[in-house]
Amino acid sequence: MSKPTPKLAPDPEVTAKPRRRKFTAAYKAKILEECDVATEPGAIGAILRREGLYSSHLCQWREARRQQGLAGLKAKKRGRKPKSELARENEELRKALARAEERARRAELIVGAQKKLCEVLGISEAPPPSSETRS
């Protein structure tokens, strides 16, 4: 009978989070130029393996170069785009309008409750003050 092999404990060291690779426009242009010149079968694959790239990189870079030239190869800032001044002002005005509408709704509820209370207690409503001033 063979001895059971001892189970190895997992490595307790935390691995670093992999970082996204960033390629400069010059690097992209160099690789695209190399691939454009390559005519032998398998030459492009060898370039991709040597550089650790995927064919999708080439497709995206070629498309960007075709649409915008070398300027299309520059890195684009990731994440949300900053809002324009008009959009920011529009959002603030919408929030202010929503607050004002909520205050108006609450005021109408209070006035309605006061009217019902006056009816229940038999109190007549006071006439609104006239805008005319007596001289």
Secondary structure, DSSP 8 states (H G I E B T S, - for coil): ------------S-----------HHHHHHHHHHHHH--STTHHHHHHHHHT--HHHHHHHHHHHHHHGGGGGS----S-----HHHHHHHHHHHHHHHHHHHHHHHHHHHHHHHHHHHHHT--------S----
